[in-house]
Amino acid sequence: MARIRSFVAVELAPSVAARAGKLIDELRVSAAQVNWVKTQQMHLTLKFLGDVQDTETPDICRVVADVAKKFEPFEITCRGAGAFPTAEHPRTLWIGIEDGAEELCALQAALENALKDELGFPKEARRFQPHLTIGRVKHEPPSARGELTDLVVKHANFDADLSVIDEVVVLASFLGRSGPNYEALGRADLGI
């Protein structure tokens, strides 16, 4: 049986991806080596599932659809640049979620609980923090320490626009030479 690297996510408005691309251009001037997320592949991950049997995907899609219909569509505001674990020690670069963060957290918790209860997927140990990942830092040369931090702090109020969340997607991730490629395994509308 084939195994598929999978996760559950929401996709964002094209305007958010376009503005995120502009922020990446601003941060790219740093000497840090960063794997930047391609704008056409930007999404907000709700639950990473890992490698699952291809025969499990129909059940995963069913559980996700059952949860999705319990939520009405909502808007999120994508605003602010930051980094995990901290801006001073950046490993993951992100754009934050302002308005709509509570709704995203509620949707994520409902998905996580249903996937655990019905299919046995383990819950995340870390608390969910809604964010849009835009890059992963591979290396920051000692000579450039603080440069990326300064750029992130400079864009702490970056406005990446609004996005309507009206669908949840189960995605497969296939690693290629130019990075991951995503394919939708299933889509579930909110509130239907």
DRENZALUM-724150 format. One record per residue: residue number from 1; x, y, z of N, C-alpha, C in turn. Coordinates in pm, whole numbers. Layout:
N
SITE   i    n_u    n_v    n_w   ca_u   ca_v   ca_w    c_u    c_v    c_w
SITE NUM      X      Y      Z      X      Y      Z      X      Y      Z
...
//
This chain:
192
SITE   i    n_u    n_v    n_w   ca_u   ca_v   ca_w    c_u    c_v    c_w
SITE   1     83   -119      0      0      0      0     87    125      0
SITE   2     43    222    -74    118    348    -83     90    435     39
SITE   3    192    509     79    179    604    189    187    745    131
SITE   4    105    833    182     98    971    131    121   1066    247
SITE   5    219   1155    231    245   1259    332    131   1360    321
SITE   6     53   1376    428    -72   1453    419    -88   1552    534
SITE   7   -171   1653    507   -206   1749    610   -338   1815    575
SITE   8   -397   1882    675   -524   1952    658   -493   2102    666
SITE   9   -549   2179    574   -515   2322    567   -633   2404    517
SITE  10   -615   2535    524   -705   2627    455   -618   2705    357
SITE  11   -676   2732    242   -605   2812    141   -644   2958    159
SITE  12   -557   3045    112   -575   3188    135   -599   3262      4
SITE  13   -655   3380     16   -684   3463   -101   -555   3491   -179
SITE  14   -565   3501   -312   -446   3534   -392   -380   3665   -349
SITE  15   -459   3760   -300   -401   3888   -256   -307   3868   -137
SITE  16   -340   3773    -48   -254   3744     67   -121   3687     18
SITE  17   -128   3592    -74     -5   3532   -128     79   3637   -200
SITE  18     15   3726   -276     89   3830   -348    160   3923   -251
SITE  19     90   3965   -146    153   4054    -48    262   3981     31
SITE  20    238   3853     61    341   3773    129    467   3766     43
SITE  21    448   3755    -89    562   3754   -181    641   3883   -174
SITE  22    571   3995   -156    640   4124   -143    720   4130    -12
SITE  23    664   4073     94    738   4068    220    862   3980    205
SITE  24    848   3869    138    964   3781    114   1072   3858     41
SITE  25   1034   3937    -59   1133   4017   -132   1206   4114    -38
SITE  26   1132   4170     59   1194   4262    156   1291   4189    249
SITE  27   1256   4066    287   1339   3990    381   1456   3921    311
SITE  28   1441   3897    183   1541   3823    105   1677   3894     99
SITE  29   1679   4024    127   1806   4099    121   1902   4058    233
SITE  30   1850   3990    335   1935   3940    443   2031   3834    389
SITE  31   2146   3820    454   2244   3719    415   2205   3579    462
SITE  32   2098   3568    539   2054   3437    589   2012   3348    472
SITE  33   2041   3220    485   1997   3123    385   1860   3073    430
SITE  34   1759   3100    348   1621   3069    384   1554   2993    271
SITE  35   1482   2888    305   1396   2821    208   1264   2896    209
SITE  36   1241   2976    106   1119   3057     99   1005   2975     41
SITE  37    885   2996     95    765   2928     45    723   2997    -84
SITE  38    695   2919   -187    646   2975   -313    505   3029   -292
SITE  39    478   3145   -347    347   3208   -323    232   3121   -370
SITE  40    249   3046   -478    140   2961   -527    115   2839   -439
SITE  41    203   2815   -341    187   2702   -251    154   2743   -108
SITE  42    125   2871    -87     98   2918     49    -38   2870     97
SITE  43    -38   2824    220   -160   2775    286   -138   2789    436
SITE  44   -242   2769    510   -233   2774    655   -264   2634    707
SITE  45   -164   2566    760   -181   2428    806   -259   2425    936
SITE  46   -361   2338    940   -441   2318   1061   -399   2191   1135
SITE  47   -362   2088   1058   -325   1961   1121   -234   1884   1027
SITE  48   -112   1854   1074    -21   1770    998    -53   1625   1033
SITE  49    -75   1543    931   -112   1403    953      6   1308    938
SITE  50    107   1349    862    222   1262    838    195   1167    724
SITE  51    269   1057    721    252    958    615    133    867    649
SITE  52     31    872    565    -88    791    587   -106    694    470
SITE  53   -170    583    499   -202    487    393   -299    552    296
SITE  54   -281    529    167   -372    589     69   -516    543     91
SITE  55   -532    426    151   -667    375    179   -736    451    292
SITE  56   -658    528    371   -715    606    481   -772    740    436
SITE  57   -732    787    317   -770    922    277   -921    943    265
SITE  58  -1000    846    218  -1145    870    216  -1203    895    356
SITE  59  -1156    820    456  -1205    842    593  -1160    976    648
SITE  60  -1036   1015    617   -986   1146    661  -1073   1256    600
SITE  61  -1098   1246    470  -1180   1347    401  -1322   1351    458
SITE  62  -1376   1236    494  -1511   1231    553  -1514   1302    687
SITE  63  -1416   1275    773  -1410   1338    906  -1394   1489    890
SITE  64  -1306   1532    801  -1284   1676    778  -1413   1741    728
SITE  65  -1484   1676    637  -1610   1731    585  -1715   1742    694
SITE  66  -1722   1641    782  -1819   1644    893  -1791   1762    986
SITE  67  -1664   1789   1013  -1628   1902   1099  -1656   2034   1028
SITE  68  -1616   2043    902  -1627   2169    827  -1771   2220    821
SITE  69  -1867   2130    806  -2005   2176    792  -2062   2234    922
SITE  70  -1992   2214   1033  -2036   2270   1161  -1991   2415   1180
SITE  71  -1911   2467   1087  -1856   2603   1097  -1905   2686    981
SITE  72  -1940   2811   1012  -1978   2906    906  -1850   2969    850
SITE  73  -1852   3009    722  -1736   3080    667  -1705   3204    750
SITE  74  -1578   3241    756  -1535   3358    833  -1416   3423    764
SITE  75  -1387   3546    806  -1275   3622    752  -1159   3622    848
SITE  76  -1039   3622    792   -919   3641    874   -841   3760    819
SITE  77   -768   3826    907   -677   3933    867   -536   3881    889
SITE  78   -458   3882    782   -319   3837    789   -232   3961    809
SITE  79   -173   3971    928    -98   4093    960     16   4062   1056
SITE  80    129   4126   1030    244   4119   1120    343   4011   1080
SITE  81    470   4046   1076    576   3949   1051    637   3907   1183
SITE  82    681   3783   1190    745   3732   1311    822   3606   1281
SITE  83    874   3544   1385    954   3422   1368    937   3332   1490
SITE  84    947   3204   1465    955   3104   1572   1099   3057   1579
SITE  85   1158   3029   1693   1096   3044   1824   1083   3190   1867
SITE  86   1176   3276   1822   1166   3420   1850   1227   3495   1732
SITE  87   1200   3625   1724   1260   3707   1618   1412   3712   1632
SITE  88   1463   3703   1756   1608   3706   1779   1676   3576   1736
SITE  89   1601   3468   1732   1653   3336   1692   1558   3276   1588
SITE  90   1553   3337   1469   1453   3293   1370   1486   3158   1309
SITE  91   1388   3070   1310   1396   2941   1241   1283   2930   1139
SITE  92   1165   2972   1179   1049   2974   1089    999   3117   1082
SITE  93    987   3170    962    938   3306    941    791   3300    903
SITE  94    712   3393    959    568   3384    937    502   3521    930
SITE  95    377   3515    880    285   3629    887    176   3586    983
SITE  96    142   3674   1076     45   3640   1180    -99   3653   1134
SITE  97   -187   3604   1218   -332   3614   1194   -390   3699   1306
SITE  98   -457   3806   1269   -521   3894   1368   -668   3855   1379
SITE  99   -754   3929   1313   -897   3897   1317   -919   3758   1259
SITE 100  -1005   3682   1325  -1035   3547   1279   -950   3439   1343
SITE 101   -854   3478   1427   -767   3378   1491   -848   3285   1582
SITE 102   -946   3339   1654  -1028   3255   1743  -1104   3150   1664
SITE 103  -1163   3192   1551  -1237   3099   1467  -1144   2990   1411
SITE 104  -1023   3031   1369   -926   2933   1319   -888   2832   1427
SITE 105   -867   2882   1548   -832   2794   1660   -945   2697   1690
SITE 106  -1069   2745   1686  -1184   2658   1711  -1195   2551   1603
SITE 107  -1177   2590   1477  -1181   2494   1365  -1070   2391   1379
SITE 108   -951   2438   1410   -837   2347   1426   -861   2249   1540
SITE 109   -911   2297   1653   -936   2209   1769  -1042   2104   1735
SITE 110  -1147   2145   1665  -1252   2051   1628  -1198   1944   1532
SITE 111  -1115   1985   1437  -1054   1889   1345   -962   1794   1419
SITE 112   -879   1849   1506   -785   1765   1580   -859   1663   1668
SITE 113   -962   1709   1738  -1040   1618   1823  -1108   1508   1742
SITE 114  -1170   1546   1631  -1240   1447   1549  -1144   1347   1487
SITE 115  -1031   1394   1439   -932   1303   1379   -872   1209   1484
SITE 116   -859   1256   1607   -811   1171   1717   -917   1069   1755
SITE 117  -1040   1120   1780  -1147   1032   1828  -1190    928   1726
SITE 118  -1198    968   1599  -1252    877   1497  -1146    795   1425
SITE 119  -1024    849   1411   -923    779   1332   -791    754   1406
SITE 120   -781    804   1531   -664    776   1612   -541    861   1586
SITE 121   -555    972   1512   -439   1058   1490   -402   1128   1620
SITE 122   -275   1124   1659   -235   1188   1786   -250   1340   1779
SITE 123   -280   1397   1895   -290   1542   1905   -150   1602   1912
SITE 124   -140   1727   1865    -14   1799   1873     19   1830   2018
SITE 125    147   1822   2053    190   1855   2189    189   2006   2211
SITE 126    220   2082   2103    225   2228   2113     88   2289   2088
SITE 127     65   2402   2152    -59   2477   2132    -59   2533   1990
SITE 128   -173   2526   1923   -187   2578   1786   -176   2730   1786
SITE 129    -88   2784   1704    -73   2928   1686    -94   2957   1538
SITE 130   -211   3011   1502   -237   3033   1359   -138   3131   1298
SITE 131    -77   3088   1187     22   3171   1117     39   3118    975
SITE 132     91   3203    890    124   3166    753    275   3159    743
SITE 133    329   3040    727    474   3023    713    517   3078    578
SITE 134    620   3163    579    672   3217    453    816   3172    426
SITE 135    884   3117    527   1021   3071    505   1075   2995    625
SITE 136   1174   2911    596   1244   2836    701   1393   2865    689
SITE 137   1450   2914    798   1591   2955    797   1679   2830    803
SITE 138   1766   2816    704   1862   2706    701   1989   2743    776
SITE 139   2035   2868    754   2161   2912    815   2166   3064    814
SITE 140   2214   3118    924   2236   3263    932   2384   3282    966
SITE 141   2463   3333    871   2607   3346    895   2636   3437   1014
SITE 142   2738   3403   1094   2772   3485   1210   2792   3632   1176
SITE 143   2846   3660   1058   2871   3799   1017   2741   3876    995
SITE 144   2631   3804    978   2502   3870    950   2403   3853   1065
SITE 145   2449   3807   1180   2359   3788   1295   2283   3916   1325
SITE 146   2155   3903   1341   2072   4018   1374   2013   4088   1252
SITE 147   2071   4065   1135   2022   4131   1014   1879   4088    982
SITE 148   1854   3957    983   1720   3906    955   1624   3949   1065
SITE 149   1669   3943   1190   1587   3988   1303   1543   4132   1284
SITE 150   1635   4218   1246   1602   4359   1226   1497   4376   1117
SITE 151   1509   4299   1009   1413   4308    900   1274   4259    944
SITE 152   1271   4150   1020   1143   4098   1069   1077   4200   1160
SITE 153   1154   4256   1253   1100   4355   1346   1050   4478   1271
SITE 154   1123   4519   1169   1083   4634   1087    944   4613   1024
SITE 155    910   4487    995    783   4455    930    680   4395   1027
SITE 156    697   4426   1155    608   4370   1258    461   4403   1236
SITE 157    432   4511   1165    292   4549   1138    254   4528    992
SITE 158    326   4444    922    302   4420    780    157   4376    757
SITE 159     92   4438    660    -48   4407    627    -52   4316    504
SITE 160    -95   4193    523   -102   4098    412   -244   4077    362
SITE 161   -340   4158    405   -475   4159    352   -567   4059    423
SITE 162   -690   4056    375   -795   3970    430   -810   3845    344
SITE 163   -863   3741    406   -896   3620    332  -1022   3561    392
SITE 164  -1112   3516    307  -1232   3446    353  -1198   3298    364
SITE 165  -1228   3241    480  -1207   3098    501  -1344   3032    485
SITE 166  -1360   2961    374  -1489   2898    346  -1474   2751    307
SITE 167  -1351   2699    320  -1324   2563    277  -1203   2509    353
SITE 168  -1205   2379    381  -1091   2310    439  -1045   2208    335
SITE 169   -913   2193    322   -858   2106    219   -767   2002    283
SITE 170   -782   1877    239   -687   1771    275   -587   1766    161
SITE 171   -460   1791    193   -356   1800     91   -253   1689    106
SITE 172   -201   1644     -8    -89   1552    -13     34   1634    -50
SITE 173    146   1601      9    272   1670    -18    368   1573    -82
SITE 174    417   1610   -200    514   1529   -272    643   1609   -285
SITE 175    752   1554   -231    879   1626   -235    947   1605   -369
SITE 176    988   1716   -429   1060   1713   -555   1189   1790   -543
SITE 177   1264   1798   -651   1393   1868   -650   1377   2015   -618
SITE 178   1266   2075   -660   1246   2218   -637   1160   2245   -514
SITE 179   1146   2144   -428   1066   2161   -307    937   2081   -314
SITE 180    848   2102   -217    725   2024   -215    622   2072   -318
SITE 181    543   1977   -366    428   2007   -450    307   1951   -378
SITE 182    196   2024   -384     76   1985   -311    -36   1948   -407
SITE 183   -111   1846   -366   -225   1801   -444   -343   1782   -349
SITE 184   -458   1838   -386   -576   1824   -302   -631   1683   -311
SITE 185   -648   1620   -195   -710   1488   -187   -859   1500   -163
SITE 186   -899   1612   -105  -1040   1636    -77  -1062   1780    -31
SITE 187  -1180   1833    -61  -1217   1969    -22  -1351   1962     48
SITE 188  -1365   2043    153  -1489   2045    230  -1529   2189    256
SITE 189  -1648   2227    208  -1698   2362    231  -1743   2380    375
SITE 190  -1721   2497    428  -1771   2529    561  -1921   2561    553
SITE 191  -1994   2517    654  -2134   2552    668  -2231   2483    576
SITE 192  -2188   2377    509  -2280   2308    416  -2297   2164    460
//
